[in-house]
Amino acid sequence: MVMYHEIIIFTPIFALMIGFIVLRILKKRKRSAKSIYKLIDDLEKKYIY
């Protein structure tokens, strides 16, 4: 009986932790993509125009 009680308590906690980690990774990727595009645009303006 004790094992089932622990599984019921810890499963949602692990699911929430995994969800937060995935969201943080996705946010970091979006920021890095925006910064890369900004760098490319700045370099194009500086050297092409």
Secondary structure, 3 states (H helix, E strand, C coil): CHHHHHHHHHHHHHHHHHHHHHHHHHHHHHHHHHHHHHHHHHHHHHHCC
